[in-house]
Amino acid sequence: MQADLFLEPASRAESPILVDMDAPIIDRLDWPAIAARLDAEGYALLPRWLAAEQARALGRLATGLRRAPLASGRLGQGGLHYLPAELPAPLAAWREALYRHLAPIANAWSARLDSAYRYPGELAGFLQRGQQAGQAHALSHLNQLDEDGYVALHQRNDGEHVFPLQLIALLSEPGEDFTGGEFVMTEQRPRMQSRPMVLPLRLGDAALIATAHRPVRGASGDYRANLKHAISRVRSGKRVGLELSFHDAP
């Protein structure tokens, strides 16, 4: 899949790379196609989201950030470098622009799951709801995994106000910077075996993924599927990635 498949036809002659994480480029993505992919699979790949040098520069932000060892929370082996609540200006604009397009998808999912919850049209309004409910712990982070490092299957859905989608990106090159370290998702549907999915990410690629649950259409209507995600064990080198969340934790 090429990144320009998610660009509207009038924009396909332009570069799909977010030179400065530019919100107008996010606005020109083919959001109906992205929504359809999320409905079908629970994720939508965004190849070449960042140029190689931009992805590596973003990975270097880990230096100086608060590090939380994964082993301390029994989530794996390696470290999470949490971004501050006030994200750097480019990342903050990126998150706000993505949220505007994801909120209608989130509301459609909520309606299909017979939930009365509706998400505001702007990120600030949603974050305010969370703050009023005591959700003030920033979840967005960079993960750094050395040899033998991994992230166990998990969900980031603590709290009353959880956004059902998030973005992940790979900031190092498989086969060059590291081996192993595949991004893995599992989906559990009622009375069925878990469905494993491996996202074929390269340096600078991103993906929108379901945070924890999504609706799946069945013979008798929609039902709730449960999703988790993980990073498999790194066999050599260092893997650096990004997880960008739209809600905070309690």
C-alpha positions in Angstrom: 0.0 0.0 0.0 1.3 3.5 -0.9 0.7 6.5 1.3 -1.0 8.4 -1.7 -3.8 5.9 -1.6 -5.1 7.9 1.4 -4.8 11.2 -0.4 -7.7 12.7 -2.2 -7.3 12.6 -6.0 -6.5 16.3 -6.4 -3.6 15.9 -4.0 -1.9 12.8 -5.3 0.6 14.7 -7.3 1.9 16.2 -4.1 4.2 14.6 -1.6 2.3 12.6 1.1 5.1 13.2 3.6 4.3 15.5 6.5 7.3 17.9 6.1 6.5 19.7 9.4 3.6 17.5 10.6 1.4 19.9 8.6 -2.3 20.0 9.6 -3.5 20.9 6.0 -1.9 17.7 4.7 -3.7 15.7 7.3 -6.9 17.4 6.2 -6.3 16.2 2.6 -6.0 12.5 3.5 -8.8 10.3 2.1 -10.7 10.0 5.4 -13.6 7.9 4.0 -11.0 5.3 2.9 -9.3 5.4 6.3 -12.6 5.0 8.1 -13.5 2.0 5.9 -10.1 0.4 6.6 -10.6 1.0 10.4 -14.1 -0.6 10.2 -12.8 -3.6 8.3 -9.5 -4.3 10.2 -9.3 -2.2 13.3 -6.2 -0.4 11.9 -5.3 1.8 8.9 -1.7 2.0 7.7 -0.2 5.3 6.7 3.0 4.5 4.9 5.8 7.2 4.6 4.0 9.3 7.2 7.4 10.9 8.0 10.6 11.2 6.0 13.4 9.1 7.4 15.3 12.1 8.8 12.1 13.4 10.5 11.3 10.0 12.0 14.9 9.7 13.5 14.7 13.3 14.8 11.5 12.6 16.5 13.0 9.4 18.1 15.8 11.5 19.5 13.3 13.5 21.6 13.5 10.5 24.1 16.7 12.0 25.5 15.6 14.1 28.5 12.1 12.7 28.8 10.9 10.9 31.9 11.6 7.2 31.5 9.4 4.5 32.9 10.9 1.0 32.8 8.4 -1.5 31.3 9.5 -4.2 33.7 8.2 -2.1 36.7 4.7 -2.4 35.4 5.1 -6.0 34.1 4.4 -4.7 30.6 7.6 -6.1 29.0 11.3 -5.2 28.9 12.6 -1.8 27.8 11.6 1.8 28.5 8.7 4.2 27.8 9.7 7.9 27.5 6.6 9.9 28.3 5.9 13.1 26.4 4.8 16.1 28.5 1.1 17.0 28.8 1.9 20.1 26.8 3.2 18.5 23.6 5.8 20.2 21.5 4.1 22.5 19.0 4.3 20.3 15.9 3.1 17.2 17.7 0.3 19.2 19.4 -1.0 20.5 16.0 -0.7 17.0 14.6 -2.8 15.5 17.3 -5.5 18.2 17.1 -5.8 17.8 13.4 -6.1 14.0 13.6 -8.6 14.2 16.3 -11.0 16.4 14.2 -11.2 13.7 11.6 -11.2 10.8 14.0 -14.0 12.1 16.2 -16.7 11.4 13.6 -15.4 7.8 13.3 -15.4 7.5 17.1 -19.0 8.7 17.3 -20.1 6.3 14.6 -18.5 3.4 16.5 -20.1 4.6 19.7 -23.5 4.6 18.1 -23.0 1.2 16.5 -22.2 -0.2 20.0 -25.4 1.4 21.4 -23.4 3.8 23.6 -24.9 7.2 24.4 -21.4 8.7 24.7 -20.4 11.3 22.0 -17.0 12.8 21.5 -16.7 16.6 21.1 -15.6 17.9 17.7 -12.3 19.4 19.1 -9.6 17.7 21.2 -9.6 20.5 23.8 -13.2 19.8 24.7 -12.5 16.1 25.1 -9.4 16.6 27.2 -11.3 19.0 29.4 -13.9 16.2 30.1 -11.0 13.9 31.2 -9.4 16.6 33.4 -12.7 17.1 35.2 -12.9 13.4 35.8 -9.3 13.3 37.2 -7.6 12.1 34.1 -4.4 14.1 34.0 -1.6 11.5 33.4 -0.3 11.9 29.8 -0.1 8.6 27.9 1.7 9.7 24.7 5.2 8.3 24.7 8.3 7.1 22.8 9.3 3.5 23.3 12.9 2.4 23.1 13.6 -1.4 23.0 17.1 -2.8 23.0 18.0 -6.4 22.3 15.5 -8.7 24.1 13.2 -5.8 24.7 9.5 -6.2 24.0 6.1 -4.8 25.0 3.5 -7.2 26.2 -0.1 -7.3 24.9 -2.0 -4.4 26.5 -4.7 -1.7 26.2 -4.5 1.9 27.3 -8.1 2.4 28.2 -8.2 3.3 31.9 -10.6 6.0 32.9 -14.1 7.2 32.2 -13.1 9.1 29.0 -11.2 6.9 26.6 -10.8 7.7 22.9 -11.2 4.6 20.8 -8.4 5.3 18.4 -4.7 6.2 18.7 -1.7 6.6 16.3 1.5 4.6 16.4 4.7 5.2 14.3 8.0 3.5 13.7 11.0 5.8 14.1 13.8 3.3 13.2 14.5 1.0 10.3 13.9 -2.8 10.5 16.8 -4.8 9.2 19.1 -1.8 9.6 18.6 -0.5 13.1 17.1 -3.6 14.6 15.7 -7.0 13.9 12.5 -8.5 15.3 10.3 -6.0 17.1 7.2 -6.4 14.9 4.1 -4.4 15.9 1.4 -7.0 16.7 -2.3 -6.7 17.3 -4.8 -9.3 18.4 -8.6 -9.1 18.1 -11.0 -11.2 20.2 -14.5 -11.7 18.8 -17.2 -13.5 20.8 -17.0 -17.3 20.6 -14.1 -17.1 18.2 -10.3 -17.6 18.5 -8.2 -14.5 18.7 -7.2 -13.0 15.4 -3.5 -12.0 15.2 -2.3 -9.2 13.0 1.2 -8.0 12.2 1.6 -4.5 10.9 4.4 -4.3 8.3 5.9 -1.0 9.4 9.1 0.6 8.0 11.0 3.7 9.1 8.6 6.7 9.1 5.4 4.6 8.7 2.5 5.1 11.0 -0.9 3.5 11.6 -4.2 4.4 13.2 -5.3 1.6 15.5 -8.2 0.8 17.8 -7.3 1.5 21.4 -9.3 -1.3 22.9 -12.7 -2.0 21.3 -14.4 -1.6 18.0 -17.7 -2.6 16.4 -17.8 -5.5 14.0 -20.8 -6.2 11.8 -22.3 -9.7 12.2 -25.3 -11.5 11.0 -27.4 -10.1 13.8 -26.0 -6.6 13.9 -22.9 -5.1 15.4 -21.0 -6.6 18.3 -18.0 -5.5 20.3 -14.5 -6.8 19.4 -11.7 -6.5 22.0 -8.3 -5.5 20.7 -4.8 -5.4 22.3 -1.4 -4.5 20.8 2.2 -5.4 21.5 5.7 -5.3 20.2 7.5 -8.6 19.7 10.9 -9.3 21.1 13.8 -7.3 19.5 16.4 -9.8 18.4 19.2 -7.2 17.8 19.8 -3.5 17.7 17.5 -0.8 19.1 13.9 -0.1 18.1 12.3 3.3 18.6 8.6 4.0 18.2 5.9 6.5 19.0 2.4 6.0 20.6 0.2 9.1 20.3 -2.9 9.0 22.5 -5.9 11.3 22.5 -6.9 10.8 26.1 -5.1 10.9 29.4 -5.1 8.3 32.2 -6.3 8.7 35.8 
